[in-house]
Amino acid sequence: MHVEMSALVELTNEKGIPLEQLIQAIEVGVLTAYNQTDEAKRHAHAVLNRESGEIQILIPQFNEIGEKSVMSKICLRVSLVLPHQQLDK
């Protein structure tokens, strides 16, 4: 999933909200939607890359003694349309 960062900046300027607050809200929304899928994994979290706009679900992998060893990435095939980007109907 990819978000156009310039559009987010523009939206925060228009609405007068901090960029980080909007990014965190998007991450929470994406994670909430992911957690409602049948494939959802425990301890997953969503991360929006502040430079590229790419959103990923990261899932920690644990070794046999419970230590976090690596992070798996899930690619999302979802499109986020911001209000000013809506298609004409």
MOPAC internal coordinates of N, CA, C and O (Angstrom, degrees):
PM7 1SCF
backbone

  N    0.0000 0     0.00 0     0.00 0    0    0    0
  C    1.4419 1     0.00 0     0.00 0    1    0    0
  C    1.5135 1   108.10 1     0.00 0    2    1    0
  O    1.2310 1   120.88 1   -38.38 1    3    2    1
  N    1.2882 1   115.93 1   141.62 1    3    2    1
  C    1.4424 1   121.13 1  -176.22 1    5    3    2
  C    1.5244 1   110.11 1  -133.66 1    6    5    3
  O    1.2310 1   120.84 1   -42.98 1    7    6    5
  N    1.3209 1   116.01 1   137.02 1    7    6    5
  C    1.4481 1   122.62 1   177.11 1    9    7    6
  C    1.5189 1   107.81 1  -117.74 1   10    9    7
  O    1.2310 1   120.07 1   -44.39 1   11   10    9
  N    1.2972 1   117.48 1   135.61 1   11   10    9
  C    1.4685 1   121.54 1   177.04 1   13   11   10
  C    1.5311 1   107.95 1   -76.66 1   14   13   11
  O    1.2310 1   120.57 1   -71.90 1   15   14   13
  N    1.3304 1   116.51 1   108.10 1   15   14   13
  C    1.4613 1   121.31 1  -174.40 1   17   15   14
  C    1.5220 1   112.11 1   -62.58 1   18   17   15
  O    1.2310 1   119.85 1   144.92 1   19   18   17
  N    1.3162 1   117.89 1   -35.08 1   19   18   17
  C    1.4705 1   119.41 1   179.38 1   21   19   18
  C    1.5259 1   110.64 1   -63.98 1   22   21   19
  O    1.2310 1   120.46 1   146.91 1   23   22   21
  N    1.3331 1   116.72 1   -33.09 1   23   22   21
  C    1.4662 1   120.61 1   177.40 1   25   23   22
  C    1.5282 1   110.35 1   -69.37 1   26   25   23
  O    1.2310 1   120.50 1   142.79 1   27   26   25
  N    1.3336 1   116.65 1   -37.21 1   27   26   25
  C    1.4660 1   119.28 1   176.94 1   29   27   26
  C    1.5201 1   111.05 1   -64.52 1   30   29   27
  O    1.2310 1   120.81 1   136.95 1   31   30   29
  N    1.3166 1   116.05 1   -43.05 1   31   30   29
  C    1.4657 1   120.16 1   178.94 1   33   31   30
  C    1.5248 1   109.92 1   -61.54 1   34   33   31
  O    1.2310 1   120.72 1   135.16 1   35   34   33
  N    1.3191 1   116.22 1   -44.84 1   35   34   33
  C    1.4577 1   120.85 1   178.75 1   37   35   34
  C    1.5328 1   110.89 1   -60.47 1   38   37   35
  O    1.2310 1   120.56 1   136.74 1   39   38   37
  N    1.3212 1   116.54 1   -43.26 1   39   38   37
  C    1.4558 1   121.27 1   179.95 1   41   39   38
  C    1.5243 1   111.34 1   -63.52 1   42   41   39
  O    1.2310 1   120.13 1   137.52 1   43   42   41
  N    1.3319 1   117.36 1   -42.48 1   43   42   41
  C    1.4698 1   119.86 1   179.91 1   45   43   42
  C    1.5246 1   110.61 1   -65.71 1   46   45   43
  O    1.2310 1   120.33 1   144.19 1   47   46   45
  N    1.3238 1   116.97 1   -35.81 1   47   46   45
  C    1.4661 1   120.11 1   177.14 1   49   47   46
  C    1.5255 1   110.85 1   -66.01 1   50   49   47
  O    1.2310 1   120.41 1   137.00 1   51   50   49
  N    1.3344 1   116.83 1   -43.00 1   51   50   49
  C    1.4636 1   121.58 1   179.83 1   53   51   50
  C    1.5217 1   111.85 1   -64.80 1   54   53   51
  O    1.2310 1   120.33 1   139.12 1   55   54   53
  N    1.3244 1   116.98 1   -40.88 1   55   54   53
  C    1.4601 1   121.61 1  -174.69 1   57   55   54
  C    1.5251 1   113.81 1   -93.25 1   58   57   55
  O    1.2310 1   120.36 1   169.35 1   59   58   57
  N    1.3281 1   116.92 1   -10.65 1   59   58   57
  C    1.4603 1   120.51 1   179.03 1   61   59   58
  C    1.5173 1   113.99 1    69.44 1   62   61   59
  O    1.2310 1   120.54 1  -144.50 1   63   62   61
  N    1.3329 1   116.57 1    35.50 1   63   62   61
  C    1.4627 1   120.10 1   177.18 1   65   63   62
  C    1.5237 1   109.19 1  -117.16 1   66   65   63
  O    1.2310 1   120.20 1   -28.37 1   67   66   65
  N    1.3210 1   117.22 1   151.63 1   67   66   65
  C    1.4698 1   119.77 1   179.68 1   69   67   66
  C    1.5354 1   111.44 1   -66.40 1   70   69   67
  O    1.2310 1   120.87 1   -38.64 1   71   70   69
  N    1.3248 1   115.95 1   141.36 1   71   70   69
  C    1.4634 1   121.93 1   179.24 1   73   71   70
  C    1.5234 1   110.74 1   -57.61 1   74   73   71
  O    1.2310 1   120.16 1   136.24 1   75   74   73
  N    1.3181 1   117.31 1   -43.76 1   75   74   73
  C    1.4637 1   120.62 1  -177.76 1   77   75   74
  C    1.5295 1   110.99 1   -62.40 1   78   77   75
  O    1.2310 1   120.01 1   143.38 1   79   78   77
  N    1.3097 1   117.58 1   -36.62 1   79   78   77
  C    1.4674 1   121.30 1   178.19 1   81   79   78
  C    1.5288 1   110.61 1   -64.04 1   82   81   79
  O    1.2310 1   120.13 1   138.14 1   83   82   81
  N    1.3255 1   117.35 1   -41.86 1   83   82   81
  C    1.4602 1   121.33 1   178.08 1   85   83   82
  C    1.5252 1   111.04 1   -66.23 1   86   85   83
  O    1.2310 1   120.45 1   137.02 1   87   86   85
  N    1.3299 1   116.75 1   -42.98 1   87   86   85
  C    1.4674 1   120.87 1   178.95 1   89   87   86
  C    1.5230 1   110.63 1   -61.02 1   90   89   87
  O    1.2310 1   120.44 1   135.38 1   91   90   89
  N    1.3174 1   116.77 1   -44.62 1   91   90   89
  C    1.4609 1   119.89 1   179.42 1   93   91   90
  C    1.5245 1   111.20 1   -63.69 1   94   93   91
  O    1.2310 1   120.24 1   142.23 1   95   94   93
  N    1.3227 1   117.15 1   -37.77 1   95   94   93
  C    1.4671 1   120.40 1   177.92 1   97   95   94
  C    1.5319 1   110.70 1   -64.50 1   98   97   95
  O    1.2310 1   120.20 1   140.54 1   99   98   97
  N    1.3293 1   117.21 1   -39.46 1   99   98   97
  C    1.4698 1   121.10 1   177.25 1  101   99   98
  C    1.5230 1   109.98 1   -64.48 1  102  101   99
  O    1.2310 1   120.33 1   134.84 1  103  102  101
  N    1.3269 1   116.98 1   -45.16 1  103  102  101
  C    1.4667 1   120.61 1   179.21 1  105  103  102
  C    1.5302 1   110.98 1   -60.13 1  106  105  103
  O    1.2310 1   120.23 1   136.32 1  107  106  105
  N    1.3235 1   117.16 1   -43.68 1  107  106  105
  C    1.4696 1   120.85 1   179.12 1  109  107  106
  C    1.5233 1   109.97 1   -64.12 1  110  109  107
  O    1.2310 1   120.20 1   137.16 1  111  110  109
  N    1.3336 1   117.23 1   -42.84 1  111  110  109
  C    1.4596 1   120.78 1   179.62 1  113  111  110
  C    1.5184 1   112.58 1   -63.21 1  114  113  111
  O    1.2310 1   120.49 1   136.86 1  115  114  113
  N    1.3236 1   116.67 1   -43.14 1  115  114  113
  C    1.4676 1   120.88 1   178.99 1  117  115  114
  C    1.5243 1   110.11 1   -65.01 1  118  117  115
  O    1.2310 1   120.12 1   136.39 1  119  118  117
  N    1.3208 1   117.37 1   -43.61 1  119  118  117
  C    1.4672 1   120.45 1   179.45 1  121  119  118
  C    1.5270 1   110.98 1   -65.23 1  122  121  119
  O    1.2310 1   120.16 1   140.62 1  123  122  121
  N    1.3109 1   117.29 1   -39.38 1  123  122  121
  C    1.4653 1   120.92 1   177.77 1  125  123  122
  C    1.5243 1   110.37 1   -60.60 1  126  125  123
  O    1.2310 1   120.62 1   134.58 1  127  126  125
  N    1.3216 1   116.42 1   -45.42 1  127  126  125
  C    1.4704 1   120.28 1   178.34 1  129  127  126
  C    1.5252 1   110.56 1   -64.27 1  130  129  127
  O    1.2310 1   119.91 1   137.30 1  131  130  129
  N    1.3270 1   117.78 1   -42.70 1  131  130  129
  C    1.4693 1   121.66 1   178.46 1  133  131  130
  C    1.5255 1   110.34 1   -59.66 1  134  133  131
  O    1.2310 1   120.23 1   136.49 1  135  134  133
  N    1.3222 1   117.17 1   -43.51 1  135  134  133
  C    1.4698 1   121.14 1  -177.29 1  137  135  134
  C    1.5226 1   112.81 1   -65.87 1  138  137  135
  O    1.2310 1   119.98 1   165.38 1  139  138  137
  N    1.3116 1   117.64 1   -14.62 1  139  138  137
  C    1.4623 1   121.13 1   177.88 1  141  139  138
  C    1.5250 1   112.31 1   -90.74 1  142  141  139
  O    1.2310 1   120.02 1   179.30 1  143  142  141
  N    1.3213 1   117.58 1    -0.70 1  143  142  141
  C    1.4608 1   120.91 1   178.19 1  145  143  142
  C    1.5285 1   110.22 1   -86.93 1  146  145  143
  O    1.2310 1   121.05 1   -20.37 1  147  146  145
  N    1.3142 1   115.60 1   159.63 1  147  146  145
  C    1.4613 1   120.25 1   178.32 1  149  147  146
  C    1.5257 1   112.22 1   -69.26 1  150  149  147
  O    1.2310 1   120.23 1   157.22 1  151  150  149
  N    1.3336 1   117.17 1   -22.78 1  151  150  149
  C    1.4638 1   121.73 1  -176.53 1  153  151  150
  C    1.5288 1   113.37 1   -91.72 1  154  153  151
  O    1.2310 1   119.52 1  -176.30 1  155  154  153
  N    1.3226 1   118.52 1     3.70 1  155  154  153
  C    1.4649 1   121.92 1  -175.46 1  157  155  154
  C    1.5283 1   111.13 1   -58.81 1  158  157  155
  O    1.2310 1   121.15 1   -40.50 1  159  158  157
  N    1.3130 1   115.40 1   139.50 1  159  158  157
  C    1.4681 1   122.54 1   179.17 1  161  159  158
  C    1.5272 1   109.39 1  -113.63 1  162  161  159
  O    1.2310 1   120.87 1   -32.84 1  163  162  161
  N    1.3240 1   115.95 1   147.16 1  163  162  161
  C    1.4694 1   120.96 1   176.97 1  165  163  162
  C    1.5231 1   110.46 1   -64.45 1  166  165  163
  O    1.2310 1   121.08 1   -28.75 1  167  166  165
  N    1.2984 1   115.53 1   151.25 1  167  166  165
  C    1.4674 1   124.40 1   175.47 1  169  167  166
  C    1.5322 1   113.65 1    69.54 1  170  169  167
  O    1.2310 1   119.94 1  -169.30 1  171  170  169
  N    1.3157 1   117.73 1    10.70 1  171  170  169
  C    1.4654 1   120.44 1   178.44 1  173  171  170
  C    1.5232 1   109.75 1   -71.11 1  174  173  171
  O    1.2310 1   121.00 1   -27.24 1  175  174  173
  N    1.3136 1   115.69 1   152.76 1  175  174  173
  C    1.4583 1   119.88 1   171.55 1  177  175  174
  C    1.5228 1   109.09 1  -147.40 1  178  177  175
  O    1.2310 1   121.44 1   -27.95 1  179  178  177
  N    1.3229 1   114.85 1   152.05 1  179  178  177
  C    1.4615 1   121.63 1  -178.96 1  181  179  178
  C    1.5229 1   109.06 1   -97.40 1  182  181  179
  O    1.2310 1   121.35 1   -38.40 1  183  182  181
  N    1.3311 1   115.03 1   141.60 1  183  182  181
  C    1.4577 1   120.70 1   179.49 1  185  183  182
  C    1.5187 1   108.61 1  -133.97 1  186  185  183
  O    1.2310 1   120.76 1   -52.60 1  187  186  185
  N    1.3305 1   116.16 1   127.40 1  187  186  185
  C    1.4573 1   121.51 1   174.47 1  189  187  186
  C    1.5223 1   107.35 1  -102.00 1  190  189  187
  O    1.2310 1   120.45 1   -61.26 1  191  190  189
  N    1.3259 1   116.75 1   118.74 1  191  190  189
  C    1.4571 1   121.97 1   178.23 1  193  191  190
  C    1.5210 1   108.35 1   -69.53 1  194  193  191
  O    1.2310 1   120.45 1   -61.22 1  195  194  193
  N    1.3270 1   116.74 1   118.78 1  195  194  193
  C    1.4568 1   121.95 1  -174.45 1  197  195  194
  C    1.5245 1   113.60 1   -67.60 1  198  197  195
  O    1.2310 1   119.40 1   162.39 1  199  198  197
  N    1.3068 1   118.76 1   -17.61 1  199  198  197
  C    1.4635 1   121.48 1   178.91 1  201  199  198
  C    1.5255 1   112.50 1   -95.38 1  202  201  199
  O    1.2310 1   120.58 1   131.55 1  203  202  201
  N    1.3261 1   116.50 1   -48.45 1  203  202  201
  C    1.4699 1   119.69 1  -174.35 1  205  203  202
  C    1.5259 1   113.49 1   -91.02 1  206  205  203
  O    1.2310 1   120.09 1   158.20 1  207  206  205
  N    1.3358 1   117.44 1   -21.80 1  207  206  205
  C    1.4543 1   120.78 1  -176.69 1  209  207  206
  C    1.5151 1   113.44 1    83.76 1  210  209  207
  O    1.2310 1   120.15 1  -178.74 1  211  210  209
  N    1.3228 1   117.31 1     1.26 1  211  210  209
  C    1.4640 1   121.18 1  -179.83 1  213  211  210
  C    1.5269 1   109.84 1   -73.40 1  214  213  211
  O    1.2310 1   121.14 1   -44.71 1  215  214  213
  N    1.3352 1   115.43 1   135.29 1  215  214  213
  C    1.4612 1   120.85 1   176.56 1  217  215  214
  C    1.5195 1   107.97 1  -110.71 1  218  217  215
  O    1.2310 1   121.27 1   -49.41 1  219  218  217
  N    1.3311 1   115.17 1   130.59 1  219  218  217
  C    1.4561 1   120.68 1   178.73 1  221  219  218
  C    1.5170 1   109.59 1  -129.78 1  222  221  219
  O    1.2310 1   121.29 1   -29.76 1  223  222  221
  N    1.3165 1   115.13 1   150.24 1  223  222  221
  C    1.4624 1   121.45 1   168.76 1  225  223  222
  C    1.5233 1   105.67 1   -96.45 1  226  225  223
  O    1.2310 1   120.46 1   -56.78 1  227  226  225
  N    1.3159 1   116.73 1   123.22 1  227  226  225
  C    1.4658 1   121.73 1   178.73 1  229  227  226
  C    1.5190 1   108.59 1  -106.72 1  230  229  227
  O    1.2310 1   121.49 1   -46.45 1  231  230  229
  N    1.3307 1   114.75 1   133.55 1  231  230  229
  C    1.4606 1   121.32 1  -178.61 1  233  231  230
  C    1.5229 1   108.26 1  -124.86 1  234  233  231
  O    1.2310 1   120.43 1   -63.34 1  235  234  233
  N    1.3246 1   116.79 1   116.66 1  235  234  233
  C    1.4645 1   118.15 1   179.61 1  237  235  234
  C    1.5283 1   110.94 1   -70.39 1  238  237  235
  O    1.2310 1   121.09 1   -35.59 1  239  238  237
  N    1.3164 1   115.52 1   144.41 1  239  238  237
  C    1.4594 1   122.82 1   174.18 1  241  239  238
  C    1.5265 1   106.70 1  -108.66 1  242  241  239
  O    1.2310 1   120.58 1   -41.24 1  243  242  241
  N    1.3110 1   116.49 1   138.76 1  243  242  241
  C    1.4560 1   120.95 1  -177.13 1  245  243  242
  C    1.5241 1   110.29 1  -114.91 1  246  245  243
  O    1.2310 1   120.85 1   -35.64 1  247  246  245
  N    1.3432 1   115.98 1   144.36 1  247  246  245
  C    1.4634 1   119.82 1   177.53 1  249  247  246
  C    1.5228 1   109.75 1   -81.19 1  250  249  247
  O    1.2310 1   120.50 1     4.68 1  251  250  249
  N    1.3281 1   116.65 1  -175.32 1  251  250  249
  C    1.4633 1   121.56 1  -173.98 1  253  251  250
  C    1.5269 1   113.85 1   -65.47 1  254  253  251
  O    1.2310 1   119.39 1   160.78 1  255  254  253
  N    1.3310 1   118.77 1   -19.22 1  255  254  253
  C    1.4759 1   119.83 1   178.07 1  257  255  254
  C    1.5307 1   111.60 1  -104.41 1  258  257  255
  O    1.2310 1   120.54 1  -167.84 1  259  258  257
  N    1.3172 1   116.57 1    12.16 1  259  258  257
  C    1.4542 1   120.86 1   173.57 1  261  259  258
  C    1.5187 1   116.23 1    87.98 1  262  261  259
  O    1.2310 1   120.22 1  -172.36 1  263  262  261
  N    1.3364 1   117.19 1     7.64 1  263  262  261
  C    1.4601 1   120.30 1   178.00 1  265  263  262
  C    1.5310 1   109.19 1   -84.06 1  266  265  263
  O    1.2310 1   121.17 1   -38.37 1  267  266  265
  N    1.3270 1   115.37 1   141.63 1  267  266  265
  C    1.4596 1   119.73 1   177.38 1  269  267  266
  C    1.5197 1   108.55 1   -68.33 1  270  269  267
  O    1.2310 1   120.33 1   -53.48 1  271  270  269
  N    1.3304 1   116.98 1   126.52 1  271  270  269
  C    1.4620 1   119.58 1  -176.28 1  273  271  270
  C    1.5261 1   112.53 1  -109.61 1  274  273  271
  O    1.2310 1   119.44 1   132.45 1  275  274  273
  N    1.3050 1   118.68 1   -47.55 1  275  274  273
  C    1.4646 1   122.08 1  -179.54 1  277  275  274
  C    1.5253 1   108.78 1  -145.64 1  278  277  275
  O    1.2310 1   121.18 1   -10.23 1  279  278  277
  N    1.3311 1   115.35 1   169.77 1  279  278  277
  C    1.4588 1   121.45 1   175.89 1  281  279  278
  C    1.5185 1   108.45 1  -116.83 1  282  281  279
  O    1.2310 1   120.66 1   -51.09 1  283  282  281
  N    1.3167 1   116.34 1   128.91 1  283  282  281
  C    1.4603 1   121.30 1   173.41 1  285  283  282
  C    1.5170 1   107.94 1   -91.35 1  286  285  283
  O    1.2310 1   120.70 1   -33.64 1  287  286  285
  N    1.3229 1   116.27 1   146.36 1  287  286  285
  C    1.4583 1   121.52 1   178.72 1  289  287  286
  C    1.5155 1   109.18 1  -112.43 1  290  289  287
  O    1.2310 1   121.51 1   -40.23 1  291  290  289
  N    1.3050 1   114.71 1   139.77 1  291  290  289
  C    1.4549 1   120.50 1   174.69 1  293  291  290
  C    1.5244 1   106.99 1  -113.34 1  294  293  291
  O    1.2310 1   120.97 1   -52.93 1  295  294  293
  N    1.3155 1   115.75 1   127.07 1  295  294  293
  C    1.4596 1   120.43 1   176.63 1  297  295  294
  C    1.5175 1   108.72 1   -84.58 1  298  297  295
  O    1.2310 1   121.01 1   -48.36 1  299  298  297
  N    1.3017 1   115.67 1   131.64 1  299  298  297
  C    1.4554 1   120.61 1  -179.69 1  301  299  298
  C    1.5146 1   109.60 1  -100.96 1  302  301  299
  O    1.2310 1   120.49 1   -41.31 1  303  302  301
  N    1.3073 1   116.66 1   138.69 1  303  302  301
  C    1.4554 1   122.01 1   177.15 1  305  303  302
  C    1.5250 1   108.35 1  -113.36 1  306  305  303
  O    1.2310 1   122.13 1  -112.92 1  307  306  305
  N    1.3263 1   113.52 1    67.08 1  307  306  305
  C    1.4551 1   121.20 1  -177.76 1  309  307  306
  C    1.5196 1   107.71 1  -131.12 1  310  309  307
  O    1.2310 1   121.10 1   -30.90 1  311  310  309
  N    1.2907 1   115.50 1   149.10 1  311  310  309
  C    1.4525 1   119.91 1   179.04 1  313  311  310
  C    1.5168 1   109.23 1  -113.83 1  314  313  311
  O    1.2310 1   120.48 1   -49.69 1  315  314  313
  N    1.3109 1   116.69 1   130.31 1  315  314  313
  C    1.4569 1   122.14 1   177.03 1  317  315  314
  C    1.5158 1   107.80 1  -101.86 1  318  317  315
  O    1.2310 1   120.67 1   -60.25 1  319  318  317
  N    1.3170 1   116.33 1   119.75 1  319  318  317
  C    1.4611 1   120.86 1   179.43 1  321  319  318
  C    1.5148 1   107.46 1  -109.57 1  322  321  319
  O    1.2310 1   120.86 1   -61.66 1  323  322  321
  N    1.3157 1   115.97 1   118.34 1  323  322  321
  C    1.4503 1   120.63 1   176.89 1  325  323  322
  C    1.5197 1   109.32 1   -81.47 1  326  325  323
  O    1.2310 1   119.87 1   -23.99 1  327  326  325
  N    1.3344 1   117.85 1   156.01 1  327  326  325
  C    1.4692 1   120.61 1  -174.18 1  329  327  326
  C    1.5285 1   114.79 1   -49.30 1  330  329  327
  O    1.2310 1   119.34 1   137.32 1  331  330  329
  N    1.3019 1   118.86 1   -42.68 1  331  330  329
  C    1.4670 1   119.93 1  -177.37 1  333  331  330
  C    1.5279 1   112.72 1   -79.23 1  334  333  331
  O    1.2310 1   119.88 1   177.25 1  335  334  333
  N    1.3523 1   117.84 1    -2.75 1  335  334  333
  C    1.4522 1   121.68 1   178.81 1  337  335  334
  C    1.5217 1   112.47 1  -104.51 1  338  337  335
  O    1.2310 1   119.90 1  -177.14 1  339  338  337
  N    1.3322 1   117.80 1     2.86 1  339  338  337
  C    1.4593 1   120.54 1  -176.45 1  341  339  338
  C    1.5138 1   110.42 1   -60.82 1  342  341  339
  O    1.2310 1   121.80 1   -36.67 1  343  342  341
  N    1.3105 1   114.17 1   143.33 1  343  342  341
  C    1.4479 1   120.11 1  -178.90 1  345  343  342
  C    1.5203 1   110.22 1   -77.10 1  346  345  343
  O    1.2310 1   120.75 1   -34.61 1  347  346  345
  N    1.3158 1   116.16 1   145.39 1  347  346  345
  C    1.4638 1   120.85 1   174.34 1  349  347  346
  C    1.5024 1   109.32 1   -66.75 1  350  349  347
  O    1.2310 1   120.88 1   -42.22 1  351  350  349
  N    1.3177 1   115.92 1   137.78 1  351  350  349
  C    1.4620 1   120.17 1  -178.71 1  353  351  350
  C    1.4983 1   110.62 1  -105.22 1  354  353  351
  O    1.2310 1   120.10 1   180.00 1  355  354  353

